[in-house]
């Protein structure tokens, strides 16, 4: 976990963005400990899973970008890869994922975490964009769209973008798919 956290911080520092640094300081321990998903059968369902996933996505995006010569800037790749799911942290005060207190859910469903019902109901991408806005982290239009549609085009709210996705969005979706598939197989 420490190795992933160190990589994550180092990659974030390459962005030279004081607002990202402020966000990291504010969310430090919660980001470090945040899982990427609820269930054991899904990727990153353990403390540190979100950071681990983000680092893998960043390296995968960079590799695909170079192999296919997509021309996406390294700074956009890093920003989108490292921040695309930070909404999974929750909000400024409360975590989105809380430890599952039901033995039945843990044992029968492999559900390590449950959603915090006390938080405002939002999609992960909307919560991510709201947190970025809250901390003054600026995104280009293409970066914003990439984060918005990161969960996939099959969601109703993202169908509008099908066929006109910016390169960084396609790059993020492909990298996520590869990382998740590798993590769960």
N, C-alpha and C positions, 0 to 999 in steps of 0.2 A: 504494500500500500504506500509506503514512504517513497519508494522508487517512482511509482506513477505520479504521486503528488509533486515530487521534485521535477519530473519531466513536464507536468502540466504547468507548474509555475514558471519554469524556464521558457516554455513555448509562449506563455502569456506575456512574459517580459519582452519578448521579441517584437510585440506589437507597440511598445512604447506609448501606452495609453494609460494616463493617470486614473481615469475613471474605471478601467478594468482593474487596476491595482487597488483602488478604493473598494471595489466590489469584492475582490479576493480577501482583503483585510476584514471586511464586514461579515462575509459568509464563511470565513476560513474553516473552522471545524465542521460546520454543517455541510459544506461542499466536500471536504475531505471524506466525511463519513457517509455521504449520500449514496444509496443504492441506485442502480439504473432501472431496476424493475422490481415487481412485487414477488414473483414466483421463481422457485428454484429452476424450473424448466426454461426460463427466459434468461437473456443475457444480463450479467452484472447484478444479480440478486444477492448482493452482499455489501457490507460496508466498503466504501471506496469504489463501488462498481461504476458510478457515473463518471468519475475522473478517469478510471481505467478505459472505459468505452470511448470517451472523448479523445484521449491520447491515441488510441488505436485508429480512430476515424481520421484524425489529423494526418498521421503517417500514411494511411491508405489513400486519402485524398491527394496528398503530395505525390505519391507513387503513380497513381492513375493520371494525374495532371501531366506529369513528366512523360509517361509512356505514350500517351495519346496526343500530347502537345496541344492541350486545350487552351493554354494561355491565361489561366486564372492566376492572379497574383498570390504570392505566398502569404501576404498579410490577410487577404480575404479568406484563403483556405484556413489559416490558423484561427481567425476570429469566428468563422462559421462552425468549424469543427469543434472548437473548445467550448463554445457557448450555446450550441444549438438545442441543448436539452436542459439548460440550467433551471428551467421552470420546475424541474423535478425536485429541486431543493425545497420549494414552497414559496412563502413570502418572506418579508423582512423579519417576522417574528416566529413563524411556525413552519414546521416541516410538512411537506406533502405526504411523504411516506413515514408511517409510524410503525413501530414493531407490532406484529400480529400477536394479540393476547389470547387468541383462541387456539387451544391445542388441536382441535379438530381441523381447523383451517390449515394449520402448519403441517400436521401429519397426513391428512387425506388429500389436500390440494397443493401442498408444497408452497403455501403462501407465507413467505417470511414477513411481509409487510402488508399493511392495508392503507387505504387513502384516509387522510385526515379529514373527516367530515366537517370540521370546524372552519376549514378554509373556504373562501369564495370559490364556487365551482367555475373552473376555467380549463381549457385544453392546455396541454403542456406547451405547445408552441405559443399560444396566447400569453400564458404565464411567463414564458421566456422573454417574449418581446416586451411585456410590461415591466419585468425586472430590469432589462437592458435600458429601457426608457427611464425608469426610476433612478438608475445610477448614471444617467447621461452618457451611456455608451452608444456612440453613433454608428449607424450602419448605412451602407449604400443601399439603393433600391434592390439591387441584385442580392445582396446579403440578407436583407429583410425578407425577400420572397423565399430565399433558400431556407431560412429558419421557419417561416410560416408553413411551407409545404414539406418540411422534413419528415413528418409522420407518414406521408404518402399521398398520392393523387386519388386514392380510393375514398378519402374522406370528402364528404360533400363540400365542405368549405374550401377545399383545394382543387376541385375539378375545374374551376374557372381558369386555372393556370396551365392546364394540360395543353401541350403543343407550343407553348410560348415560354417555357421555363428557361431562365438564364443558365448558362453553363455551370455556374457554381452550384445551383440547385440540383442539377443532374449529377454533378460530381459528388455532392453530399449524399444524395439518395443511393447512388451506386456504392460508395464507400461504406455507408451504414449497412446496406444489405450484405456486403461481403463480410464485414466485421461481425454482424449478428449471426450470419450463417456459420461462420467459423467458430464462434463462441458457443453455439448451441448444438453443433454436430459432433 
